[in-house]
Amino acid sequence: MRKQKVLFLCTQNSARSQMAEGFLRHLAGGRFEAMSAGLEASDEVHPCAVEAMREVGIDISDQRPKGLSAYMGKEYFNYLIIVCARAEERCPKTFPGVGTTFSWIFDDPRRDEDLPYDSMLERFRAVRDQIELRMRGWLDHPEAELERLREERERERRERLGAASGREAAPAGDFAGGREHDPFRRA
C-alpha cells in the first residue's frame, strides 16, 4: 500500500509546520509521507522548535525549511494541512496537486522574539502540545476531521447563498442603508 502524502504549510517553515511534520513521521510514518514548506521559507528551523520536539523524543534537527516551490507542480499530496493564519490567508482555496486541505491554525510561538529563551521555549512547548493533540485526534478519527471540513464548506456555501440572495433582494440604488439618487425612480 502506498503511503499517503501530507504537506504541512506555514509562512516560514521554521516552527509549527516543522513540528507537525515531525509528529506525523513519529506517530504514523508507516502510513504517511510527511513534508513541510513555507510561503517565505526562513534559513533554519527555530532552535526552540528543535528543543521542544527533542523533549518529547522526536528529533527534527536534520529538517530544513523549504519553500513551497520545492513541491508545487512536482508532487501530489493527499492532504495539505495549513498550520498558520498568514499562510491560510495567502493560500489559494483551490490548490493544484492537493486532494484535501485542512486548516489547523496554531498561534505563532515566535512572536515577541525579544523574550528570554526560557519564555520562548515555553511558548513552543504549548504549541507543540496543541499540534500533538490535533495530530493524534486526526490519526485516531480521520472521519471527524473530514466531517468538520464538510460542515465548514456547507456553512461557507450557505453564507454565499445568503449574500447572493440579499444582493438580489436589495432594490437598485440601495447602498449602505441609504438611497442613492435615481432620476428614474418615482418618489
Residue pairs with C-beta under 8 A, 6 or more apart in sequence:
3 30
3 31
3 32
3 33
4 31
4 32
4 33
4 78
4 79
5 32
5 33
5 35
5 75
5 76
5 77
5 78
5 79
6 24
6 32
6 33
6 34
6 35
6 77
6 78
6 79
6 80
6 81
7 35
7 36
7 37
7 71
7 75
7 77
7 79
7 80
7 81
7 98
8 16
8 17
8 18
8 20
8 21
8 24
8 34
8 35
8 36
8 37
8 81
8 82
8 83
9 17
9 36
9 37
9 38
9 39
9 68
9 80
9 81
9 82
9 83
9 84
9 87
9 91
10 16
10 17
10 18
10 36
10 37
10 38
10 39
10 82
10 83
10 84
10 87
11 38
11 39
11 40
11 84
11 86
11 87
11 90
12 38
12 39
12 40
12 41
12 42
12 65
13 36
13 37
13 38
13 41
13 42
13 65
13 66
13 67
14 38
14 41
14 42
14 44
14 45
14 46
14 49
14 65
14 110
15 45
15 46
15 48
15 49
15 108
15 109
15 110
15 124
15 127
16 83
16 84
16 106
16 108
16 109
16 127
16 131
17 36
17 37
17 38
17 83
17 84
18 36
18 45
18 46
18 49
18 60
18 63
18 65
19 49
19 52
19 53
19 60
19 127
19 128
19 131
20 34
20 36
20 81
20 83
20 104
20 131
20 135
21 34
21 35
21 36
21 60
21 63
22 34
22 53
22 58
22 59
22 60
22 63
23 58
23 131
23 132
23 135
24 32
24 34
24 135
25 32
25 34
25 58
26 57
26 58
27 135
27 136
27 139
28 139
35 66
35 71
35 75
35 77
36 63
36 66
37 66
37 67
37 68
37 70
37 71
38 65
38 66
38 67
38 68
38 87
39 67
39 68
39 86
39 87
39 90
39 91
40 67
41 65
41 66
41 67
42 65
43 65
44 64
44 65
45 60
45 61
45 63
45 64
45 65
46 109
46 110
46 124
48 109
48 110
48 117
48 120
48 121
48 123
48 124
49 60
49 109
49 124
49 128
50 60
50 61
51 121
51 124
52 121
52 124
52 125
52 127
52 128
53 59
53 60
53 128
54 61
55 125
56 128
56 132
71 77
71 97
72 96
72 97
73 96
73 97
75 97
76 97
76 98
76 99
77 97
77 98
77 99
78 99
78 100
79 98
79 99
79 100
79 101
79 102
80 95
80 98
80 100
80 101
80 102
81 101
81 102
81 103
81 104
82 88
82 91
82 101
82 102
82 103
82 104
82 105
83 104
83 105
83 106
83 131
84 105
84 106
84 108
85 105
88 103
88 105
91 101
95 101
100 146
100 149
102 138
102 145
102 149
104 131
104 134
106 127
106 130
106 131
107 123
107 126
107 127
109 120
109 123
109 124
109 126
109 127
110 120
111 123
112 120
113 120
115 123
137 144
137 145
138 144
138 145
172 182
173 179
173 180
173 181
173 182
173 185
174 180
